[in-house]
Amino acid sequence: MQSTFTLTVQRPLYILPLIVLTQFAGTSLWFAGNAILADIPALATRPHAIGHITSAVQIGFIIGTLVFAILTIADRFSPVKVFFVSSLLAAGFNACTLWVADNYGYMLLFRFLTGFMLAGIYPVGMKIAADWFDKGLGKALGYLVGALVLGTAFPHFLKGVSVHFSWQQVVLFTSAFALTGGLLILTFVPDGPFKKQGSGFHPRILGQVFRSKEFKAASFGYFGHMWELYTLWAFVPVMLTMNTKRYGITYNVPLWSFIIIGIGGISCMTGGYLSQKIGSARVARYALVGSCICAASSFFFINMPPWIFLPYLIIWGITVTPDSPQFSSLTALAAPPAYKGTAVTAVVCIGFTISIISIQIISYLFTLYPQTIVFTTLAIGPLLGIIAFRRQVAAAR
């Protein structure tokens, strides 16, 4: 009891806000390619470019998380230093797009490399938070994933607020921002008091953690959530553009993309507070149900006038995110302490693999069926997640 009290008192008040800020800075690189796509002629005229650019980052992230998990990097080394090095390299690879934007192959390569290094930012940032918070992790990760959501939406904001903000400036700003975040965490955030030193990777470790009913339920709920999340984010500008063409109304697509994606950051933080009162499991389930309803009803709303369509997308943006930090909290708490970083990273790796499959399927279905009904397939993920997660929710009552 005394030890826990001492650790709680010694945690500086700035730790969580600073981790949140640096996570926001690093993840602003995620959709930078999507935000500038329409302004680069060599990319804007290519069919399926949005799917390929998004998938390049996702595949890089998937392979990166796999490498980080196999080498147990977040558990064997200082996660703060891993975060810094990853931020430095990700910022550099993102900046390289300035010189290769007219070469589609190189553009995809550097988006892939940026995604690879994001594996040392997003899950490692959650590991840093988990090393500082033994209690209230759901609330802490609510802020952290909220920062991820805002960071993902941030390039759309940069494009939406000013017609004079060129795509080159978006690239430079996001790279400098990510590098600044890495420097801040290296300078001001030491490794947390609950950090446990891990050893080398053993395949049986993941087998052991997945035998835990709690870990398995949270993981499968997260997988259902990931089927929907990044595909929705990738296609938000597409849906907005479809609506503007249908009604002949011009509105700021980048700014509305930022609002629809970014509002999920606020709902993540709100969900973090609610988890303190009703538990992470219930928050996750309510979010899954809400986003499932939005996806299933998309065929009805997608052709509605903007005054109905835009509020609908905002509601979808609110409901699609709050379950993510709560699933991460539940998996981190259910994993063995010495392999917490590896277990969380492995789950994130699988989740993003599912997201890339979803993105490619949606892109393919666009060529076969009316676009108005394609997005209903996103409801499959949260529906299966609800089914897989129901026992843990019942146990939490």
SULCORNOR-V837707 format. One record per residue. SS is DSSP state (H for helix, E for strand, - for the rest). PHI is phi in whole degrees, -180 to 180 (999 if undefined). Layout:
ss=SS phi=PHI
ss=SS phi=PHI
This chain:
ss=- phi=999
ss=H phi=-64
ss=H phi=-63
ss=H phi=-62
ss=H phi=-62
ss=H phi=-64
ss=H phi=-64
ss=H phi=-65
ss=H phi=-67
ss=H phi=-79
ss=- phi=-77
ss=- phi=-62
ss=- phi=-66
ss=H phi=-81
ss=H phi=-58
ss=H phi=-64
ss=H phi=-57
ss=H phi=-72
ss=H phi=-62
ss=H phi=-62
ss=H phi=-62
ss=H phi=-70
ss=H phi=-65
ss=H phi=-60
ss=H phi=-64
ss=H phi=-67
ss=H phi=-80
ss=- phi=-65
ss=- phi=-77
ss=- phi=-60
ss=- phi=-107
ss=H phi=-60
ss=H phi=-65
ss=H phi=-66
ss=H phi=-68
ss=H phi=-99
ss=H phi=-54
ss=H phi=-68
ss=H phi=-95
ss=- phi=-111
ss=H phi=-54
ss=H phi=-66
ss=H phi=-102
ss=H phi=-63
ss=- phi=-89
ss=- phi=-85
ss=- phi=-68
ss=- phi=63
ss=H phi=-61
ss=H phi=-64
ss=H phi=-67
ss=H phi=-70
ss=H phi=-63
ss=H phi=-64
ss=H phi=-66
ss=H phi=-60
ss=H phi=-66
ss=H phi=-64
ss=H phi=-65
ss=H phi=-60
ss=H phi=-65
ss=H phi=-62
ss=H phi=-65
ss=H phi=-62
ss=H phi=-66
ss=H phi=-65
ss=H phi=-64
ss=H phi=-61
ss=H phi=-70
ss=H phi=-64
ss=- phi=-86
ss=- phi=45
ss=H phi=-62
ss=H phi=-69
ss=H phi=-100
ss=H phi=-89
ss=- phi=-120
ss=- phi=-63
ss=H phi=-63
ss=H phi=-65
ss=H phi=-70
ss=H phi=-62
ss=H phi=-61
ss=H phi=-64
ss=H phi=-61
ss=H phi=-65
ss=H phi=-64
ss=H phi=-61
ss=H phi=-70
ss=H phi=-62
ss=H phi=-62
ss=H phi=-67
ss=H phi=-65
ss=H phi=-63
ss=H phi=-65
ss=- phi=-63
ss=H phi=-64
ss=H phi=-61
ss=H phi=-98
ss=H phi=-122
ss=- phi=-60
ss=- phi=-86
ss=- phi=-112
ss=H phi=-60
ss=H phi=-63
ss=H phi=-68
ss=H phi=-60
ss=H phi=-64
ss=H phi=-62
ss=H phi=-75
ss=H phi=-69
ss=H phi=-62
ss=H phi=-66
ss=H phi=-62
ss=H phi=-61
ss=H phi=-58
ss=H phi=-76
ss=H phi=-63
ss=- phi=-65
ss=- phi=-95
ss=- phi=-112
ss=H phi=-67
ss=H phi=-68
ss=H phi=-70
ss=H phi=-61
ss=H phi=-66
ss=H phi=-64
ss=H phi=-60
ss=H phi=-63
ss=H phi=-65
ss=H phi=-74
ss=H phi=-103
ss=- phi=-125
ss=- phi=-85
ss=- phi=-125
ss=- phi=71
ss=H phi=-66
ss=H phi=-59
ss=H phi=-67
ss=H phi=-63
ss=H phi=-71
ss=H phi=-59
ss=H phi=-67
ss=H phi=-66
ss=H phi=-71
ss=H phi=-58
ss=H phi=-67
ss=H phi=-60
ss=H phi=-63
ss=H phi=-66
ss=H phi=-64
ss=H phi=-63
ss=H phi=-80
ss=H phi=-58
ss=H phi=-59
ss=H phi=-63
ss=H phi=-64
ss=H phi=-60
ss=H phi=-76
ss=H phi=-87
ss=H phi=-85
ss=- phi=-150
ss=- phi=-73
ss=- phi=-94
ss=- phi=-89
ss=- phi=-72
ss=H phi=-66
ss=H phi=-64
ss=H phi=-68
ss=H phi=-61
ss=H phi=-62
ss=H phi=-64
ss=H phi=-66
ss=H phi=-65
ss=H phi=-65
ss=H phi=-64
ss=H phi=-65
ss=H phi=-65
ss=H phi=-64
ss=H phi=-61
ss=H phi=-61
ss=H phi=-63
ss=H phi=-66
ss=H phi=-64
ss=H phi=-70
ss=H phi=-67
ss=H phi=-82
ss=H phi=-116
ss=- phi=-118
ss=- phi=-77
ss=- phi=-62
ss=- phi=-72
ss=- phi=-70
ss=- phi=-100
ss=- phi=-69
ss=- phi=-114
ss=- phi=-73
ss=- phi=-97
ss=- phi=-116
ss=- phi=-67
ss=- phi=-79
ss=- phi=-131
ss=H phi=-53
ss=H phi=-66
ss=H phi=-60
ss=H phi=-67
ss=H phi=-61
ss=H phi=-68
ss=H phi=-69
ss=H phi=-76
ss=- phi=-79
ss=- phi=-72
ss=H phi=-62
ss=H phi=-65
ss=H phi=-64
ss=H phi=-64
ss=H phi=-63
ss=H phi=-66
ss=H phi=-65
ss=H phi=-69
ss=H phi=-62
ss=H phi=-64
ss=H phi=-63
ss=H phi=-64
ss=H phi=-61
ss=H phi=-74
ss=H phi=-58
ss=H phi=-95
ss=H phi=-58
ss=H phi=-73
ss=H phi=-67
ss=H phi=-60
ss=H phi=-59
ss=H phi=-64
ss=H phi=-102
ss=H phi=-57
ss=H phi=-61
ss=H phi=-65
ss=H phi=-63
ss=H phi=-65
ss=H phi=-65
ss=H phi=-58
ss=H phi=-69
ss=H phi=-65
ss=H phi=-69
ss=H phi=-66
ss=H phi=-105
ss=- phi=64
ss=- phi=-110
ss=- phi=-98
ss=- phi=-136
ss=- phi=-74
ss=H phi=-62
ss=H phi=-60
ss=H phi=-68
ss=H phi=-68
ss=H phi=-63
ss=H phi=-62
ss=H phi=-63
ss=H phi=-68
ss=H phi=-77
ss=H phi=-66
ss=H phi=-65
ss=H phi=-64
ss=H phi=-65
ss=H phi=-67
ss=H phi=-70
ss=H phi=-61
ss=H phi=-66
ss=H phi=-63
ss=H phi=-62
ss=H phi=-62
ss=H phi=-65
ss=H phi=-64
ss=H phi=-62
ss=H phi=-71
ss=H phi=-101
ss=H phi=-117
ss=- phi=95
ss=H phi=-63
ss=H phi=-62
ss=H phi=-69
ss=H phi=-59
ss=H phi=-62
ss=H phi=-67
ss=H phi=-61
ss=H phi=-67
ss=H phi=-60
ss=H phi=-62
ss=H phi=-63
ss=H phi=-70
ss=H phi=-63
ss=H phi=-64
ss=H phi=-63
ss=H phi=-66
ss=H phi=-65
ss=- phi=-96
ss=H phi=-61
ss=H phi=-60
ss=H phi=-81
ss=H phi=-89
ss=- phi=-67
ss=- phi=-103
ss=- phi=-75
ss=- phi=-59
ss=H phi=-53
ss=H phi=-70
ss=H phi=-102
ss=H phi=-64
ss=H phi=-66
ss=H phi=-60
ss=H phi=-61
ss=H phi=-64
ss=H phi=-64
ss=H phi=-63
ss=H phi=-62
ss=H phi=-63
ss=H phi=-71
ss=H phi=-85
ss=- phi=-80
ss=- phi=-111
ss=H phi=-62
ss=H phi=-73
ss=H phi=-59
ss=H phi=-66
ss=H phi=-73
ss=H phi=-65
ss=H phi=-64
ss=H phi=-63
ss=H phi=-66
ss=H phi=-71
ss=H phi=-64
ss=H phi=-73
ss=H phi=-86
ss=- phi=-84
ss=- phi=-60
ss=H phi=-54
ss=H phi=-71
ss=H phi=-126
ss=H phi=-61
ss=H phi=-63
ss=H phi=-67
ss=H phi=-64
ss=H phi=-64
ss=H phi=-63
ss=H phi=-64
ss=H phi=-65
ss=H phi=-63
ss=H phi=-59
ss=H phi=-64
ss=H phi=-60
ss=H phi=-75
ss=H phi=-63
ss=H phi=-63
ss=H phi=-66
ss=H phi=-68
ss=H phi=-63
ss=H phi=-62
ss=H phi=-61
ss=H phi=-69
ss=H phi=-65
ss=H phi=-62
ss=H phi=-60
ss=H phi=-71
ss=H phi=-63
ss=- phi=-60
ss=- phi=-87
ss=- phi=-113
ss=- phi=-129
ss=- phi=-56
ss=H phi=-62
ss=H phi=-68
ss=H phi=-105
ss=H phi=-63
ss=H phi=-73
ss=H phi=-65
ss=H phi=-67
ss=H phi=-68
ss=H phi=-70
ss=H phi=-60
ss=H phi=-62
ss=H phi=-61
ss=H phi=-63
ss=H phi=-66
ss=H phi=-64
ss=H phi=-61
ss=H phi=-64
ss=H phi=-68
ss=H phi=-97
ss=H phi=-62
ss=H phi=-66
ss=H phi=-68
ss=H phi=-64
ss=H phi=-63
ss=H phi=-68
ss=H phi=-80
ss=- phi=-76
